[in-house]
């Protein structure tokens, strides 16, 4: 039986096939950790393999974005399953809660991998640009205070 080092060495005989295997695994919504466990390898070896080459890093990142789509699709599929019924024909509320938890987890994972699915607030501030110093000076003038903190008379209009 081969040890992890021997298995990794065998995989490195064809690094392109190894990277394809990793990416194929990832785009299905599975993680790198499950890939290394499936092949009985070390996570550190796989991560160093990916991180050590720009092309592999880019392929991995693209696979992660696609995985976000896959996970989101899985979340929708979970919610579209027909409900389980209790013995008296009612919808099983425990099953509904479990499905919701599964869907929420899948959507959370999808959002981490693909920002398209993230909850985000977008705030745009548009308007005239102002100088905080000139605005402060104008405010002080309106209340009758000079920049030197001296009171100045204000003419009242009738």
Z-matrix of the N, CA and C atoms (Angstrom, degrees):
N
C 1 1.452
C 2 1.536 1 108.74
N 3 1.318 2 116.72 1 133.05
C 4 1.460 3 121.72 2 -178.52
C 5 1.522 4 110.24 3 -77.77
N 6 1.327 5 114.55 4 146.29
C 7 1.457 6 117.96 5 173.39
C 8 1.539 7 108.78 6 -88.25
N 9 1.326 8 116.83 7 176.30
C 10 1.465 9 121.09 8 -175.49
C 11 1.520 10 112.00 9 -60.40
N 12 1.302 11 116.89 10 -39.42
C 13 1.466 12 120.60 11 -179.58
C 14 1.528 13 110.55 12 -63.84
N 15 1.316 14 117.11 13 -42.74
C 16 1.470 15 120.71 14 179.56
C 17 1.529 16 110.78 15 -66.65
N 18 1.337 17 116.42 16 -39.11
C 19 1.467 18 119.46 17 178.13
C 20 1.528 19 110.35 18 -64.86
N 21 1.339 20 116.16 19 -41.40
C 22 1.463 21 119.72 20 179.22
C 23 1.530 22 110.60 21 -65.24
N 24 1.311 23 116.96 22 -41.92
C 25 1.472 24 120.53 23 177.46
C 26 1.519 25 111.06 24 -59.75
N 27 1.319 26 117.07 25 -39.79
C 28 1.463 27 120.84 26 177.93
C 29 1.533 28 110.35 27 -64.40
N 30 1.324 29 117.05 28 -38.45
C 31 1.466 30 120.09 29 178.75
C 32 1.525 31 111.24 30 -68.44
N 33 1.320 32 116.85 31 -31.76
C 34 1.460 33 120.62 32 -178.85
C 35 1.527 34 112.13 33 -75.23
N 36 1.322 35 117.33 34 -7.93
C 37 1.465 36 120.08 35 175.19
C 38 1.528 37 109.68 36 -64.63
N 39 1.338 38 116.81 37 -27.39
C 40 1.461 39 121.28 38 177.24
C 41 1.531 40 108.38 39 -136.88
N 42 1.339 41 117.42 40 80.47
C 43 1.466 42 120.24 41 -174.95
C 44 1.530 43 113.90 42 -62.45
N 45 1.338 44 117.50 43 -32.32
C 46 1.471 45 118.94 44 178.91
C 47 1.524 46 110.93 45 -65.12
N 48 1.322 47 116.74 46 -42.03
C 49 1.465 48 120.56 47 178.26
C 50 1.526 49 110.53 48 -65.60
N 51 1.330 50 116.66 49 -36.70
C 52 1.463 51 120.59 50 178.20
C 53 1.522 52 110.19 51 -64.48
N 54 1.332 53 116.66 52 -44.44
C 55 1.465 54 120.03 53 -179.99
C 56 1.520 55 110.71 54 -66.18
N 57 1.311 56 117.41 55 -38.46
C 58 1.468 57 120.90 56 176.52
C 59 1.520 58 110.27 57 -62.31
N 60 1.313 59 116.61 58 -42.17
C 61 1.463 60 121.33 59 178.57
C 62 1.530 61 110.69 60 -60.98
N 63 1.331 62 116.34 61 -43.97
C 64 1.469 63 120.95 62 179.22
C 65 1.524 64 110.02 63 -62.56
N 66 1.331 65 116.72 64 -49.53
C 67 1.468 66 120.39 65 -177.64
C 68 1.521 67 111.80 66 -64.01
N 69 1.327 68 117.15 67 -40.58
C 70 1.467 69 120.00 68 177.47
C 71 1.526 70 110.77 69 -60.37
N 72 1.308 71 116.13 70 -39.10
C 73 1.463 72 121.95 71 179.09
C 74 1.530 73 109.92 72 -66.00
N 75 1.336 74 115.91 73 -45.54
C 76 1.464 75 121.86 74 -176.53
C 77 1.523 76 111.37 75 -64.44
N 78 1.350 77 117.78 76 -45.16
C 79 1.469 78 119.51 77 -175.65
C 80 1.525 79 112.50 78 -64.69
N 81 1.304 80 117.67 79 -16.69
C 82 1.467 81 120.70 80 175.58
C 83 1.526 82 111.85 81 -81.14
N 84 1.331 83 116.30 82 2.27
C 85 1.455 84 120.20 83 178.78
C 86 1.512 85 113.52 84 90.00
N 87 1.324 86 116.26 85 11.39
C 88 1.462 87 120.77 86 177.70
C 89 1.525 88 107.61 87 -97.36
N 90 1.293 89 117.47 88 156.28
C 91 1.449 90 121.18 89 -177.68
C 92 1.516 91 113.48 90 -95.61
N 93 1.320 92 114.31 91 167.61
C 94 1.459 93 120.64 92 177.56
C 95 1.529 94 110.51 93 -62.06
N 96 1.318 95 116.65 94 -36.79
C 97 1.464 96 120.04 95 179.14
C 98 1.527 97 111.21 96 -59.62
N 99 1.325 98 117.43 97 -42.61
C 100 1.467 99 118.74 98 179.34
C 101 1.532 100 111.06 99 -69.25
N 102 1.348 101 117.82 100 -30.73
C 103 1.466 102 120.62 101 177.04
C 104 1.529 103 110.13 102 -65.06
N 105 1.345 104 116.75 103 -46.28
C 106 1.471 105 118.45 104 -178.82
C 107 1.525 106 110.86 105 -68.00
N 108 1.321 107 117.53 106 -34.86
C 109 1.469 108 119.56 107 176.75
C 110 1.524 109 110.77 108 -66.80
N 111 1.324 110 116.49 109 -40.16
C 112 1.462 111 121.09 110 179.32
C 113 1.532 112 110.92 111 -61.04
N 114 1.325 113 115.98 112 -37.58
C 115 1.468 114 120.94 113 -178.88
C 116 1.534 115 112.63 114 -95.69
N 117 1.330 116 116.47 115 2.72
C 118 1.464 117 123.18 116 -178.76
C 119 1.530 118 111.21 117 52.67
N 120 1.342 119 114.46 118 55.14
C 121 1.464 120 122.20 119 178.94
C 122 1.523 121 108.58 120 -121.12
N 123 1.320 122 116.02 121 177.64
C 124 1.462 123 119.37 122 177.22
C 125 1.524 124 109.65 123 -95.50
N 126 1.316 125 115.16 124 143.00
C 127 1.461 126 121.26 125 178.85
C 128 1.521 127 110.08 126 -62.63
N 129 1.322 128 116.66 127 -42.50
C 130 1.468 129 120.47 128 -177.77
C 131 1.524 130 111.69 129 -58.64
N 132 1.315 131 117.29 130 -41.68
C 133 1.469 132 120.35 131 179.68
C 134 1.521 133 110.79 132 -63.04
N 135 1.318 134 116.53 133 -45.53
C 136 1.465 135 120.41 134 -179.37
C 137 1.523 136 110.67 135 -65.17
N 138 1.331 137 116.75 136 -42.52
C 139 1.458 138 119.66 137 -178.81
C 140 1.528 139 110.96 138 -66.24
N 141 1.306 140 117.65 139 -42.86
C 142 1.471 141 120.47 140 177.86
C 143 1.524 142 110.95 141 -62.88
N 144 1.313 143 116.78 142 -37.19
C 145 1.462 144 121.89 143 177.12
C 146 1.530 145 110.02 144 -60.54
N 147 1.324 146 116.86 145 -45.60
C 148 1.465 147 121.17 146 -179.56
C 149 1.526 148 110.60 147 -69.71
N 150 1.318 149 116.49 148 -49.25
C 151 1.462 150 121.20 149 -174.84
C 152 1.525 151 113.03 150 -69.55
N 153 1.305 152 117.37 151 -20.99
C 154 1.462 153 120.92 152 -175.81
C 155 1.514 154 115.47 153 -78.47
N 156 1.336 155 117.67 154 -2.02
C 157 1.460 156 120.02 155 -177.38
C 158 1.525 157 108.73 156 -143.16
N 159 1.319 158 116.81 157 129.03
C 160 1.462 159 120.90 158 -176.34
C 161 1.530 160 112.24 159 -61.10
N 162 1.321 161 117.43 160 -41.38
C 163 1.472 162 120.26 161 179.05
C 164 1.524 163 110.97 162 -61.81
N 165 1.325 164 116.02 163 -41.47
C 166 1.465 165 119.28 164 179.75
C 167 1.528 166 110.88 165 -68.07
N 168 1.336 167 116.50 166 -39.93
C 169 1.471 168 119.65 167 177.63
C 170 1.527 169 110.54 168 -60.20
N 171 1.340 170 116.03 169 -44.94
C 172 1.464 171 119.99 170 -179.89
C 173 1.529 172 111.03 171 -64.08
N 174 1.328 173 116.68 172 -41.94
C 175 1.471 174 120.44 173 178.84
C 176 1.527 175 110.16 174 -63.06
N 177 1.327 176 116.50 175 -41.12
C 178 1.463 177 121.21 176 179.30
C 179 1.532 178 110.23 177 -63.86
N 180 1.343 179 116.82 178 -45.00
C 181 1.463 180 120.67 179 179.97
C 182 1.526 181 111.22 180 -63.25
N 183 1.336 182 117.35 181 -40.67
C 184 1.465 183 120.53 182 176.59
C 185 1.529 184 110.48 183 -63.52
N 186 1.311 185 116.46 184 -41.27
C 187 1.464 186 120.47 185 178.66
C 188 1.529 187 110.35 186 -62.51
N 189 1.317 188 117.27 187 -37.34
C 190 1.463 189 120.87 188 179.21
C 191 1.533 190 111.14 189 -65.24
N 192 1.331 191 117.21 190 -39.71
C 193 1.468 192 120.53 191 178.08
C 194 1.527 193 109.99 192 -63.89
N 195 1.326 194 116.39 193 -44.65
C 196 1.469 195 120.46 194 177.76
C 197 1.527 196 109.84 195 -63.47
N 198 1.324 197 116.85 196 -37.58
C 199 1.467 198 120.82 197 177.82
C 200 1.524 199 110.63 198 -60.35
N 201 1.333 200 116.78 199 -35.88
C 202 1.463 201 120.12 200 176.05
C 203 1.519 202 111.39 201 -58.20
N 204 1.339 203 116.48 202 -42.22
C 205 1.471 204 120.35 203 176.61
C 206 1.532 205 110.22 204 -62.79
N 207 1.325 206 116.44 205 -44.74
C 208 1.471 207 120.86 206 -178.51
C 209 1.527 208 110.89 207 -62.17
N 210 1.316 209 116.73 208 -43.50
C 211 1.464 210 120.16 209 -179.75
C 212 1.525 211 111.38 210 -65.82
N 213 1.334 212 116.21 211 -38.75
C 214 1.461 213 118.87 212 177.83
C 215 1.527 214 110.30 213 -64.49
N 216 1.329 215 116.45 214 -42.38
C 217 1.469 216 120.11 215 176.64
C 218 1.530 217 111.03 216 -60.58
N 219 1.336 218 116.56 217 -38.72
C 220 1.466 219 120.09 218 177.67
C 221 1.529 220 110.64 219 -64.18
N 222 1.339 221 116.30 220 -38.84
C 223 1.468 222 120.23 221 179.12
C 224 1.525 223 110.68 222 -62.27
N 225 1.320 224 116.44 223 -41.06
C 226 1.467 225 120.46 224 178.18
C 227 1.531 226 109.94 225 -65.95
N 228 1.328 227 116.60 226 -43.04
C 229 1.472 228 120.88 227 -179.67
C 230 1.526 229 111.19 228 -60.53
N 231 1.330 230 116.91 229 -38.61
C 232 1.468 231 120.83 230 178.77
C 233 1.527 232 109.90 231 -60.80
N 234 1.327 233 116.04 232 -42.03
C 235 1.467 234 119.83 233 -178.34
C 236 1.527 235 112.89 234 -73.79
N 237 1.320 236 117.22 235 -19.79
C 238 1.463 237 120.28 236 -178.75
C 239 1.527 238 113.45 237 -91.23
N 240 1.324 239 117.53 238 -2.73
C 241 1.465 240 119.76 239 178.51
C 242 1.524 241 109.61 240 -65.92
N 243 1.332 242 116.92 241 142.19
C 244 1.473 243 118.57 242 177.15
C 245 1.531 244 109.72 243 -64.54
N 246 1.323 245 116.87 244 141.55
C 247 1.464 246 119.44 245 -175.14
C 248 1.527 247 113.05 246 -68.77
N 249 1.331 248 114.21 247 147.64
C 250 1.466 249 119.60 248 172.48
C 251 1.523 250 107.72 249 -77.72
N 252 1.304 251 115.04 250 143.55
C 253 1.460 252 120.16 251 -179.45
C 254 1.522 253 110.25 252 -111.37
N 255 1.308 254 115.16 253 149.09
C 256 1.463 255 120.21 254 175.07
C 257 1.526 256 108.29 255 -77.56
N 258 1.324 257 116.50 256 175.38
C 259 1.471 258 121.10 257 -179.10
C 260 1.528 259 112.79 258 -60.23
N 261 1.338 260 116.07 259 -28.47
C 262 1.470 261 118.40 260 -179.98
C 263 1.534 262 112.31 261 -92.97
N 264 1.342 263 117.81 262 12.05
C 265 1.460 264 121.83 263 173.40
C 266 1.515 265 116.07 264 88.35
N 267 1.310 266 117.15 265 5.52
C 268 1.467 267 120.59 266 179.09
C 269 1.526 268 110.15 267 -90.44
N 270 1.316 269 115.13 268 157.39
C 271 1.471 270 119.78 269 177.25
C 272 1.525 271 108.83 270 -67.30
N 273 1.306 272 116.08 271 132.51
C 274 1.464 273 122.88 272 -179.75
C 275 1.533 274 108.82 273 -76.77
N 276 1.334 275 116.72 274 108.19
C 277 1.460 276 121.42 275 -175.70
C 278 1.527 277 112.52 276 -67.58
N 279 1.312 278 117.35 277 -30.68
C 280 1.469 279 119.82 278 176.85
C 281 1.530 280 109.56 279 -65.56
N 282 1.318 281 116.38 280 -39.55
C 283 1.467 282 120.42 281 177.91
C 284 1.525 283 110.12 282 -64.69
N 285 1.332 284 117.11 283 -41.42
C 286 1.465 285 121.75 284 178.77
C 287 1.527 286 109.87 285 -60.59
N 288 1.330 287 116.87 286 -45.06
C 289 1.467 288 120.77 287 179.52
C 290 1.527 289 111.00 288 -62.71
N 291 1.321 290 116.49 289 -40.97
C 292 1.462 291 120.48 290 178.23
C 293 1.526 292 110.85 291 -63.41
N 294 1.323 293 117.51 292 -43.89
C 295 1.463 294 121.24 293 179.41
C 296 1.525 295 110.84 294 -63.27
N 297 1.322 296 116.58 295 -39.68
C 298 1.461 297 120.12 296 178.49
C 299 1.524 298 110.18 297 -64.05
N 300 1.322 299 116.73 298 -43.31
C 301 1.467 300 120.25 299 178.56
C 302 1.528 301 110.74 300 -62.17
N 303 1.326 302 116.70 301 -42.09
C 304 1.472 303 120.33 302 177.91
C 305 1.527 304 110.76 303 -61.54
N 306 1.333 305 115.57 304 -47.25
C 307 1.461 306 120.34 305 -178.50
C 308 1.525 307 111.17 306 -63.47
N 309 1.328 308 116.99 307 -44.14
C 310 1.466 309 120.51 308 179.12
C 311 1.522 310 111.37 309 -60.95
N 312 1.326 311 116.43 310 -41.15
C 313 1.465 312 120.55 311 179.05
C 314 1.519 313 110.92 312 -64.85
N 315 1.315 314 116.96 313 -43.95
C 316 1.466 315 120.54 314 178.57
C 317 1.526 316 111.19 315 -63.87
N 318 1.329 317 117.16 316 -41.01
C 319 1.472 318 119.95 317 178.29
C 320 1.522 319 110.93 318 -66.16
N 321 1.336 320 117.82 319 -37.90
C 322 1.460 321 121.57 320 177.36
C 323 1.527 322 109.85 321 -62.52
N 324 1.337 323 116.35 322 -44.61
C 325 1.462 324 119.97 323 178.01
C 326 1.524 325 110.46 324 -62.94
N 327 1.319 326 117.04 325 -43.16
C 328 1.467 327 121.13 326 179.28
C 329 1.525 328 110.62 327 -59.54
N 330 1.319 329 116.81 328 -41.44
C 331 1.466 330 121.09 329 -179.38
C 332 1.520 331 111.97 330 -66.25
N 333 1.316 332 117.39 331 -33.06
C 334 1.464 333 120.30 332 178.39
C 335 1.522 334 111.20 333 -70.45
N 336 1.327 335 116.71 334 -30.26
C 337 1.459 336 120.85 335 -176.91
C 338 1.521 337 112.85 336 -92.62
N 339 1.312 338 117.17 337 -26.44
C 340 1.457 339 121.06 338 -175.49
C 341 1.527 340 107.66 339 -142.49
N 342 1.326 341 116.90 340 111.40
C 343 1.463 342 121.18 341 -174.98
C 344 1.525 343 113.34 342 -62.04
N 345 1.313 344 116.98 343 -16.09
C 346 1.463 345 120.60 344 177.26
C 347 1.527 346 110.61 345 -57.47
N 348 1.323 347 117.31 346 -29.78
C 349 1.459 348 121.92 347 -176.03
C 350 1.529 349 113.02 348 -100.84
N 351 1.316 350 117.36 349 6.86
C 352 1.462 351 120.89 350 -178.13
C 353 1.523 352 110.31 351 -82.66
N 354 1.323 353 115.40 352 146.67
C 355 1.455 354 120.43 353 171.33
C 356 1.517 355 105.97 354 -78.01
N 357 1.303 356 115.27 355 121.68
C 358 1.460 357 117.28 356 -179.20
C 359 1.517 358 109.04 357 -146.60
N 360 1.291 359 113.52 358 150.59
C 361 1.447 360 119.96 359 175.35
C 362 1.515 361 107.20 360 -109.48
N 363 1.301 362 114.37 361 135.98
C 364 1.442 363 118.93 362 -179.31
C 365 1.519 364 107.37 363 -118.12
N 366 1.299 365 115.65 364 121.79
C 367 1.453 366 120.62 365 -179.15
C 368 1.521 367 107.77 366 -119.85
N 369 1.314 368 114.66 367 126.64
C 370 1.454 369 119.15 368 176.48
C 371 1.514 370 107.71 369 -116.93
N 372 1.295 371 115.38 370 127.45
C 373 1.450 372 120.88 371 176.56
C 374 1.514 373 107.62 372 -108.75
N 375 1.292 374 114.81 373 118.41
C 376 1.457 375 119.46 374 178.46
C 377 1.523 376 107.39 375 -131.07
N 378 1.274 377 114.45 376 146.23
C 379 1.446 378 119.52 377 178.64
C 380 1.512 379 108.91 378 158.77
N 381 1.314 380 115.24 379 -175.17
C 382 1.463 381 117.36 380 -178.95
C 383 1.528 382 110.35 381 -66.97
N 384 1.298 383 114.47 382 141.61
C 385 1.462 384 118.56 383 176.54
C 386 1.520 385 107.94 384 -78.18
N 387 1.311 386 115.50 385 136.57
C 388 1.455 387 119.36 386 -179.66
C 389 1.513 388 109.27 387 -124.61
N 390 1.300 389 113.73 388 157.06
C 391 1.457 390 120.49 389 174.26
C 392 1.520 391 106.77 390 -100.02
N 393 1.294 392 116.47 391 126.25
C 394 1.459 393 120.02 392 -178.99
C 395 1.533 394 110.80 393 -63.21
N 396 1.329 395 116.02 394 -33.31
C 397 1.469 396 119.80 395 179.77
C 398 1.527 397 111.22 396 -68.50
N 399 1.328 398 116.90 397 -43.65
C 400 1.467 399 118.26 398 179.85
C 401 1.529 400 110.39 399 -69.64
N 402 1.318 401 118.26 400 -35.27
C 403 1.459 402 120.87 401 177.66
C 404 1.524 403 110.51 402 -64.65
N 405 1.309 404 117.40 403 -40.10
C 406 1.461 405 121.70 404 177.99
C 407 1.526 406 110.35 405 -66.69
N 408 1.317 407 116.92 406 -41.71
C 409 1.465 408 121.42 407 178.93
C 410 1.537 409 109.49 408 -61.71
N 411 1.336 410 117.25 409 -44.20
C 412 1.467 411 120.88 410 179.32
C 413 1.526 412 110.77 411 -63.75
N 414 1.309 413 117.17 412 -40.57
C 415 1.464 414 120.34 413 179.33
C 416 1.519 415 110.70 414 -64.28
N 417 1.316 416 116.56 415 -41.81
C 418 1.470 417 120.14 416 179.01
C 419 1.527 418 110.41 417 -64.66
N 420 1.312 419 116.77 418 -39.18
C 421 1.460 420 119.64 419 179.44
C 422 1.522 421 110.58 420 -65.57
N 423 1.328 422 117.45 421 -36.98
C 424 1.464 423 120.49 422 179.96
C 425 1.528 424 111.57 423 -64.62
N 426 1.313 425 117.53 424 -34.62
C 427 1.469 426 118.99 425 -178.91
C 428 1.515 427 111.88 426 -94.87
N 429 1.315 428 117.44 427 1.12
C 430 1.453 429 121.14 428 172.59
C 431 1.510 430 114.48 429 86.88
N 432 1.301 431 119.27 430 27.50
C 433 1.457 432 121.91 431 178.31
C 434 1.519 433 107.73 432 -115.81
N 435 1.315 434 115.37 433 132.54
C 436 1.461 435 118.70 434 176.49
C 437 1.512 436 108.33 435 -84.82
N 438 1.293 437 115.89 436 172.90
C 439 1.457 438 119.84 437 178.99
C 440 1.520 439 111.64 438 -65.15
N 441 1.345 440 116.98 439 -21.38
C 442 1.464 441 120.24 440 178.81
C 443 1.522 442 111.04 441 -90.89
N 444 1.310 443 117.82 442 11.98
C 445 1.471 444 125.05 443 178.70
C 446 1.525 445 112.82 444 66.26
N 447 1.311 446 117.46 445 30.13
C 448 1.450 447 120.46 446 176.65
C 449 1.520 448 108.44 447 -102.99
N 450 1.297 449 115.09 448 141.21
C 451 1.459 450 119.83 449 177.98
C 452 1.519 451 109.19 450 -74.54
N 453 1.285 452 116.32 451 141.10
C 454 1.465 453 121.30 452 176.57
C 455 1.522 454 107.46 453 -124.88
N 456 1.294 455 116.08 454 146.63
C 457 1.468 456 118.04 455 -179.55
C 458 1.528 457 111.09 456 -68.14
N 459 1.307 458 114.72 457 142.41
C 460 1.459 459 121.24 458 178.62
C 461 1.517 460 107.33 459 -112.27
N 462 1.294 461 115.61 460 129.87
C 463 1.457 462 119.46 461 177.94
C 464 1.518 463 108.50 462 -82.48
N 465 1.309 464 115.18 463 128.73
C 466 1.461 465 120.43 464 178.73
C 467 1.516 466 108.82 465 -93.40
N 468 1.268 467 116.45 466 134.78
C 469 1.462 468 119.47 467 177.87
C 470 1.520 469 108.88 468 -99.86
N 471 1.307 470 115.73 469 138.72
C 472 1.456 471 120.17 470 -179.14
C 473 1.463 472 111.09 471 -110.06
